[in-house]
Amino acid sequence: MVILKQAAFSLLMTAGILTGVAQAAPPEAIVKQVMTKPLDDYPGKEALMITVDYPPGAVDPVHRHRAHSFVYVLEGSIVMQVQGGQEVTLTQGQSFYEGPNDLHTIGRNASQTQPAKFLVLLLKDQNVPFFILEH
């Protein structure tokens, strides 16, 4: 009976550990607004500049921007893809474009051990969120 109880305890502990690992969420991106500028020549439009810091292993959820988005990698390596497009891995000095109708299906740090950082210039409608989660 003692062996049976120990086996049951071991099984429960292993299940608990595996469940904890499976439920661990990846680290989140850290987004900082650099500047916003109304575009007077284009009524109702604005430019928004942000930086995104990806801790090691960071992953974005599927989302849209409803903007022209110009990405420039400052450090590290990132993986990007829009629906219907190729998955690309970008390193420092490389860029990526995402259009206003694109669904951003992959956005993540390519590394599990090194951080990554990129700059994004968004040309968008004023007073509209720049990050829209898709379910």
Backbone as ProteinMPNN parsed JSONL, in Angstrom:
{"seq_chain_A": "MVILKQAAFSLLMTAGILTGVAQAAPPEAIVKQVMTKPLDDYPGKEALMITVDYPPGAVDPVHRHRAHSFVYVLEGSIVMQVQGGQEVTLTQGQSFYEGPNDLHTIGRNASQTQPAKFLVLLLKDQNVPFFILEH", "coords_chain_A": {"N_chain_A": [[0.824, -1.196, 0.0], [1.975, 1.244, 0.738], [3.841, 1.617, -1.314], [2.102, 1.944, -3.468], [0.818, 4.352, -2.728], [3.052, 6.078, -2.806], [3.667, 5.917, -5.523], [1.339, 7.022, -6.625], [1.501, 9.611, -5.531], [3.901, 10.471, -6.762], [3.071, 10.442, -9.439], [1.064, 12.426, -9.394], [2.61, 14.669, -8.687], [4.361, 14.82, -10.896], [2.471, 15.312, -12.938], [1.512, 17.776, -12.069], [3.823, 19.36, -12.294], [4.312, 19.191, -15.072], [1.937, 20.334, -16.022], [2.226, 22.926, -15.022], [4.434, 23.783, -16.517], [3.37, 23.667, -19.097], [1.469, 25.663, -18.942], [2.857, 27.979, -18.562], [3.215, 31.225, -19.528], [4.66, 32.911, -22.342], [7.148, 35.543, -22.099], [6.048, 38.968, -22.182], [6.003, 41.535, -24.715], [7.557, 44.749, -24.42], [6.295, 47.803, -24.861], [6.954, 51.057, -25.897], [5.921, 54.375, -26.315], [7.292, 56.635, -28.559], [6.834, 58.999, -30.019], [4.032, 60.991, -31.165], [2.488, 62.387, -33.979], [0.287, 64.557, -35.469], [-0.765, 64.481, -38.865], [-0.978, 67.034, -40.716], [-1.328, 67.52, -43.457], [-2.779, 65.37, -44.197], [-5.734, 65.068, -43.267], [-7.113, 63.808, -40.245], [-5.292, 61.8, -39.945], [-2.328, 60.334, -38.443], [1.115, 60.076, -37.4], [2.707, 57.583, -35.599], [5.25, 56.669, -33.471], [6.928, 53.958, -32.095], [8.829, 51.974, -29.748], [9.724, 48.558, -29.44], [10.488, 46.205, -27.114], [11.612, 42.991, -26.965], [11.791, 40.584, -24.626], [13.907, 37.679, -24.065], [12.471, 34.936, -25.751], [9.953, 36.133, -26.059], [6.626, 36.494, -27.341], [4.199, 37.701, -29.577], [0.613, 38.018, -29.559], [-1.774, 37.037, -32.133], [-2.621, 39.714, -34.234], [-3.789, 42.972, -35.447], [-2.902, 46.097, -37.009], [-4.129, 48.122, -38.424], [-2.866, 50.074, -39.92], [-0.206, 51.594, -41.813], [2.703, 50.025, -41.294], [6.007, 50.325, -40.44], [8.803, 48.57, -39.756], [11.886, 48.496, -38.042], [14.757, 46.845, -37.169], [16.574, 47.211, -34.257], [18.256, 45.872, -32.46], [19.307, 42.486, -31.835], [17.297, 39.685, -32.93], [14.372, 39.075, -34.764], [11.235, 37.44, -35.56], [8.871, 37.648, -38.1], [5.608, 37.652, -39.602], [2.928, 38.05, -41.865], [-0.482, 37.219, -42.556], [-0.703, 35.006, -45.245], [1.752, 35.746, -46.171], [5.374, 35.284, -46.314], [7.193, 33.775, -43.65], [9.631, 35.585, -41.978], [12.948, 36.055, -40.767], [14.485, 38.584, -39.088], [17.345, 40.652, -38.62], [19.536, 42.951, -36.854], [19.346, 46.144, -38.318], [17.728, 45.41, -40.434], [14.502, 45.512, -42.138], [10.839, 45.545, -42.108], [7.612, 45.447, -43.548], [4.205, 46.111, -42.896], [0.915, 46.152, -43.949], [-2.199, 48.125, -43.77], [-4.379, 46.358, -43.918], [-3.404, 43.936, -43.239], [-3.108, 40.87, -41.398], [-1.35, 40.225, -38.612], [0.31, 37.489, -38.072], [2.533, 36.179, -36.979], [4.817, 37.256, -34.618], [7.682, 37.56, -32.95], [10.455, 37.114, -30.653], [13.401, 35.851, -31.981], [15.157, 34.507, -30.451], [15.714, 32.518, -27.535], [17.342, 33.27, -25.547], [18.518, 35.794, -25.828], [17.77, 39.322, -25.765], [15.668, 41.369, -27.927], [15.15, 44.292, -29.949], [13.094, 46.689, -31.544], [12.135, 49.369, -33.755], [9.13, 51.0, -34.616], [7.313, 52.654, -37.065], [4.201, 53.937, -37.428], [1.657, 54.771, -39.653], [-1.404, 56.073, -39.341], [-5.001, 56.187, -38.614], [-6.191, 58.914, -36.64], [-6.827, 58.769, -33.118], [-7.426, 56.055, -32.971], [-6.905, 52.785, -31.82], [-3.623, 51.344, -31.986], [-3.023, 48.701, -31.863], [-4.72, 45.826, -32.299], [-6.24, 43.107, -31.008], [-6.773, 39.849, -32.36], [-9.032, 37.178, -32.489]], "CA_chain_A": [[0.0, 0.0, 0.0], [2.874, 2.397, 0.793], [4.398, 1.785, -2.657], [1.013, 2.463, -4.284], [0.66, 5.765, -2.355], [4.211, 6.802, -3.33], [3.513, 5.99, -6.981], [0.271, 7.993, -6.886], [2.063, 10.924, -5.218], [4.851, 10.798, -7.831], [2.296, 10.733, -10.631], [0.427, 13.733, -9.196], [3.671, 15.688, -8.729], [4.797, 14.938, -12.28], [1.387, 15.964, -13.67], [1.515, 19.178, -11.649], [4.987, 20.031, -12.88], [4.082, 19.31, -16.504], [0.869, 21.302, -16.221], [2.813, 24.243, -14.781], [5.281, 24.12, -17.663], [2.507, 23.88, -20.253], [0.694, 26.886, -18.767], [3.729, 29.139, -18.415], [3.082, 32.129, -20.663], [5.917, 33.536, -22.744], [7.225, 36.941, -21.652], [5.372, 39.933, -23.044], [6.761, 42.639, -25.288], [7.482, 46.028, -23.713], [6.07, 48.811, -25.896], [7.083, 52.447, -25.429], [5.628, 55.383, -27.325], [8.373, 57.598, -28.748], [6.187, 60.264, -30.378], [2.844, 61.012, -32.013], [2.452, 63.65, -34.71], [-0.792, 64.679, -36.454], [-0.303, 64.768, -40.223], [-1.893, 68.093, -41.146], [-1.583, 67.385, -44.889], [-3.679, 64.229, -44.324], [-6.666, 65.234, -42.151], [-7.555, 62.617, -39.553], [-4.201, 60.812, -39.896], [-1.196, 60.672, -37.588], [2.264, 59.175, -37.345], [3.007, 57.121, -34.251], [6.508, 55.94, -33.421], [7.073, 53.178, -30.857], [9.864, 50.944, -29.681], [9.249, 47.299, -28.87], [11.541, 45.369, -26.537], [11.233, 41.597, -26.789], [12.658, 39.771, -23.779], [14.118, 36.352, -24.661], [11.29, 34.082, -25.811], [8.697, 36.892, -26.155], [5.759, 36.183, -28.474], [2.995, 38.526, -29.673], [-0.598, 37.329, -30.024], [-2.217, 37.429, -33.47], [-3.199, 41.054, -34.113], [-3.772, 43.91, -36.577], [-2.562, 47.473, -36.65], [-4.939, 49.064, -39.201], [-1.929, 51.16, -40.204], [1.015, 51.262, -42.533], [3.672, 49.816, -40.217], [7.384, 50.163, -40.912], [9.575, 48.009, -38.65], [13.333, 48.534, -38.213], [15.361, 46.121, -36.049], [17.674, 47.927, -33.62], [19.182, 44.887, -31.882], [18.782, 41.133, -31.733], [16.707, 39.034, -34.088], [12.931, 38.872, -34.604], [10.544, 36.693, -36.606], [7.624, 38.33, -38.453], [4.835, 37.12, -40.717], [1.529, 38.436, -42.005], [-1.255, 36.153, -43.187], [-0.463, 34.884, -46.675], [3.134, 36.129, -46.486], [6.453, 34.414, -45.859], [7.799, 34.02, -42.337], [10.991, 36.102, -42.165], [13.758, 36.35, -39.589], [15.182, 39.857, -39.32], [18.401, 40.993, -37.671], [19.846, 44.378, -36.727], [19.477, 46.892, -39.562], [16.762, 44.97, -41.44], [13.181, 46.11, -41.96], [9.656, 44.76, -42.433], [6.427, 46.286, -43.76], [2.889, 45.515, -42.66], [-0.111, 47.061, -44.442], [-3.355, 48.347, -42.902], [-5.328, 45.245, -43.972], [-2.695, 42.702, -42.905], [-3.252, 40.206, -40.112], [0.007, 39.901, -38.139], [0.141, 36.152, -37.506], [3.713, 35.813, -36.194], [5.7, 38.317, -34.145], [8.35, 37.0, -31.769], [11.906, 37.131, -30.551], [13.955, 34.627, -32.566], [16.057, 33.903, -29.466], [15.239, 32.185, -26.196], [18.364, 33.684, -24.577], [18.949, 37.18, -26.038], [16.67, 40.256, -26.044], [15.612, 42.026, -29.235], [14.476, 45.592, -29.875], [12.856, 47.283, -32.852], [11.423, 50.637, -33.861], [8.017, 50.903, -35.555], [6.623, 53.877, -37.46], [2.856, 53.607, -37.899], [0.864, 55.844, -40.237], [-2.706, 55.529, -38.958], [-6.075, 57.12, -38.282], [-6.098, 59.473, -35.294], [-7.751, 58.287, -32.08], [-7.737, 54.638, -33.189], [-5.827, 51.977, -31.207], [-2.666, 50.849, -32.976], [-2.867, 47.261, -31.654], [-6.05, 45.235, -32.177], [-6.145, 41.644, -30.874], [-7.669, 39.017, -33.174], [-9.319, 35.913, -31.802]], "C_chain_A": [[0.864, 1.254, 0.0], [3.451, 2.68, -0.59], [3.342, 2.386, -3.573], [0.79, 3.948, -3.992], [1.819, 6.599, -2.887], [4.115, 6.961, -4.837], [2.449, 7.024, -7.349], [0.768, 9.415, -6.632], [3.024, 11.369, -6.315], [4.127, 11.177, -9.111], [1.637, 12.107, -10.537], [1.459, 14.863, -9.282], [4.141, 15.91, -10.154], [3.737, 15.654, -13.108], [1.336, 17.447, -13.334], [2.657, 19.96, -12.255], [4.773, 20.238, -14.369], [2.983, 20.317, -16.808], [1.393, 22.72, -16.031], [3.681, 24.693, -15.937], [4.411, 24.453, -18.867], [1.76, 25.205, -20.153], [1.556, 28.131, -18.631], [3.633, 29.993, -19.677], [4.437, 32.701, -21.038], [5.954, 34.982, -22.245], [6.565, 37.872, -22.67], [6.337, 40.985, -23.558], [6.557, 43.89, -24.439], [7.434, 47.121, -24.775], [6.151, 50.199, -25.276], [6.793, 53.398, -26.583], [6.762, 56.389, -27.372], [7.787, 58.969, -29.075], [4.927, 60.007, -31.19], [2.807, 62.371, -32.683], [1.27, 63.649, -35.673], [-0.197, 65.036, -37.819], [-1.27, 65.757, -40.863], [-2.234, 68.01, -42.631], [-2.556, 66.24, -45.187], [-4.656, 64.266, -43.149], [-7.137, 63.895, -41.583], [-6.495, 61.537, -39.425], [-3.1, 61.307, -38.962], [-0.079, 59.656, -37.779], [2.493, 58.847, -35.873], [4.296, 56.32, -34.322], [6.614, 55.267, -32.061], [8.347, 52.349, -30.923], [9.237, 49.722, -29.029], [10.472, 46.522, -28.402], [10.961, 43.973, -26.355], [12.22, 40.957, -25.82], [12.901, 38.43, -24.483], [12.838, 35.526, -24.606], [9.963, 34.801, -25.962], [7.956, 36.556, -27.452], [4.55, 37.112, -28.429], [1.801, 37.651, -30.026], [-0.911, 37.773, -31.46], [-2.961, 38.759, -33.343], [-3.184, 41.787, -35.453], [-3.32, 45.265, -36.066], [-3.478, 48.485, -37.33], [-4.104, 50.316, -39.517], [-0.878, 50.658, -41.185], [2.091, 51.194, -41.452], [5.043, 49.51, -40.809], [8.245, 49.774, -39.714], [11.057, 48.068, -38.998], [13.982, 47.909, -36.973], [16.589, 46.871, -35.546], [18.717, 46.982, -33.034], [18.502, 43.528, -31.801], [18.205, 40.643, -33.044], [15.233, 38.754, -33.8], [12.377, 38.071, -35.782], [9.2, 37.368, -36.828], [6.944, 37.589, -39.601], [3.444, 37.725, -40.694], [0.822, 37.32, -42.76], [-1.044, 36.171, -44.697], [0.953, 35.228, -47.099], [4.125, 35.095, -45.98], [6.862, 34.775, -44.442], [9.239, 34.474, -42.594], [11.654, 36.321, -40.815], [14.606, 37.556, -39.919], [16.216, 40.085, -38.234], [18.651, 42.493, -37.716], [20.046, 45.02, -38.103], [18.508, 46.468, -40.654], [15.376, 45.515, -41.118], [12.077, 45.185, -42.471], [8.506, 45.733, -42.606], [5.163, 45.464, -43.525], [1.84, 46.537, -43.069], [-1.331, 47.136, -43.537], [-4.369, 47.198, -42.898], [-4.684, 43.922, -43.591], [-3.059, 42.195, -41.519], [-1.861, 39.727, -39.723], [-0.08, 38.572, -37.384], [1.336, 35.694, -36.673], [4.521, 37.069, -35.885], [6.363, 37.806, -32.883], [9.843, 37.246, -31.823], [12.405, 35.809, -31.112], [14.81, 33.87, -31.559], [15.349, 33.626, -28.143], [16.195, 32.705, -25.122], [18.785, 35.151, -24.688], [17.742, 38.086, -26.279], [16.75, 40.775, -27.481], [14.851, 43.332, -29.065], [14.287, 46.112, -31.3], [12.019, 48.554, -32.728], [10.317, 50.449, -34.89], [7.457, 52.3, -35.791], [5.292, 53.451, -38.046], [2.198, 54.864, -38.447], [-0.582, 55.364, -40.151], [-3.747, 56.617, -38.781], [-5.868, 57.63, -36.861], [-7.144, 58.837, -34.39], [-8.235, 56.851, -32.307], [-6.602, 53.841, -32.565], [-4.893, 51.434, -32.302], [-2.462, 49.338, -32.873], [-4.234, 46.674, -31.384], [-5.895, 43.72, -32.15], [-7.171, 40.965, -31.754], [-7.866, 37.7, -32.441], [-9.43, 34.795, -32.776]], "O_chain_A": [[0.527, 2.232, -0.667], [3.545, 3.837, -1.001], [3.66, 3.258, -4.381], [0.592, 4.729, -4.924], [1.605, 7.71, -3.371], [4.443, 8.019, -5.373], [2.638, 7.809, -8.277], [0.492, 10.32, -7.418], [2.971, 12.517, -6.754], [4.518, 12.124, -9.793], [1.654, 12.869, -11.504], [1.193, 15.901, -9.889], [4.305, 17.052, -10.584], [4.076, 16.526, -13.908], [1.138, 18.28, -14.218], [2.477, 21.1, -12.683], [5.019, 21.328, -14.886], [3.098, 21.081, -17.767], [1.042, 23.618, -16.795], [3.665, 25.868, -16.301], [4.685, 25.417, -19.582], [1.447, 25.812, -21.178], [1.024, 29.24, -18.59], [3.939, 29.522, -20.772], [5.272, 32.95, -20.169], [4.907, 35.578, -21.996], [6.536, 37.585, -23.867], [7.35, 41.288, -22.926], [5.509, 44.064, -23.816], [8.406, 47.34, -25.499], [5.506, 50.483, -24.267], [7.337, 53.255, -27.678], [7.153, 56.937, -26.341], [8.184, 59.976, -28.49], [4.771, 58.959, -31.816], [3.061, 63.392, -32.044], [1.234, 62.837, -36.598], [0.76, 65.804, -37.905], [-2.262, 65.361, -41.476], [-3.334, 68.397, -43.024], [-3.092, 66.147, -46.291], [-4.445, 63.582, -42.147], [-7.507, 62.981, -42.32], [-6.757, 60.474, -38.861], [-2.949, 62.504, -38.72], [-0.296, 58.54, -38.25], [2.474, 59.731, -35.016], [4.423, 55.402, -35.133], [6.421, 55.894, -31.02], [8.87, 52.061, -31.999], [8.346, 49.83, -28.186], [11.372, 46.22, -29.186], [9.949, 43.792, -25.679], [13.391, 40.801, -26.166], [12.166, 38.085, -25.408], [12.198, 35.423, -23.559], [8.923, 34.144, -25.991], [8.563, 36.361, -28.506], [3.944, 37.295, -27.374], [1.957, 36.647, -30.72], [-0.37, 38.77, -31.937], [-3.815, 38.925, -32.471], [-2.648, 41.297, -36.447], [-3.351, 45.545, -34.867], [-3.593, 49.613, -36.851], [-4.573, 51.447, -39.396], [-0.691, 49.453, -41.359], [2.36, 52.186, -40.774], [5.21, 48.561, -41.575], [8.399, 50.552, -38.772], [11.448, 47.731, -40.115], [13.779, 48.387, -35.857], [17.523, 47.135, -36.303], [19.916, 47.254, -33.1], [17.278, 43.435, -31.71], [18.569, 41.115, -34.121], [14.886, 38.259, -32.728], [12.972, 38.032, -36.858], [8.469, 37.634, -35.874], [7.6, 36.986, -40.451], [2.85, 37.895, -39.629], [1.447, 36.569, -43.51], [-1.186, 37.207, -45.346], [1.321, 35.026, -48.256], [3.748, 34.144, -45.295], [6.875, 35.95, -44.075], [9.976, 33.826, -43.337], [11.009, 36.72, -39.846], [15.352, 37.56, -40.898], [15.993, 39.753, -37.07], [18.052, 43.212, -38.516], [20.803, 44.521, -38.937], [18.464, 47.103, -41.707], [15.099, 45.925, -39.99], [12.331, 44.196, -43.158], [8.427, 46.735, -41.895], [5.072, 44.295, -43.902], [1.865, 47.671, -42.591], [-1.489, 46.311, -42.638], [-5.149, 47.082, -41.953], [-5.349, 42.886, -43.615], [-3.288, 42.972, -40.593], [-1.262, 38.915, -40.426], [-0.486, 38.527, -36.223], [1.167, 34.898, -35.749], [4.862, 37.841, -36.781], [5.704, 37.633, -31.859], [10.416, 37.54, -32.873], [11.884, 34.752, -30.756], [15.153, 32.71, -31.79], [14.501, 34.399, -27.697], [15.907, 32.6, -23.929], [19.351, 35.698, -23.743], [16.785, 37.668, -26.931], [17.771, 40.631, -28.154], [14.02, 43.472, -28.167], [15.175, 46.001, -32.144], [11.308, 48.773, -31.747], [10.531, 49.812, -35.921], [7.164, 53.034, -34.847], [5.24, 52.707, -39.025], [2.182, 55.902, -37.784], [-0.956, 54.384, -40.795], [-3.433, 57.807, -38.793], [-5.429, 56.888, -35.983], [-8.21, 58.421, -34.845], [-9.33, 56.486, -31.88], [-5.438, 54.189, -32.761], [-5.336, 51.11, -33.403], [-1.788, 48.754, -33.721], [-4.851, 46.976, -30.362], [-5.474, 43.113, -33.135], [-8.3, 41.436, -31.885], [-6.929, 37.178, -31.837], [-9.668, 33.654, -32.38]]}, "name": "protein", "num_of_chains": 1, "seq": "MVILKQAAFSLLMTAGILTGVAQAAPPEAIVKQVMTKPLDDYPGKEALMITVDYPPGAVDPVHRHRAHSFVYVLEGSIVMQVQGGQEVTLTQGQSFYEGPNDLHTIGRNASQTQPAKFLVLLLKDQNVPFFILEH"}
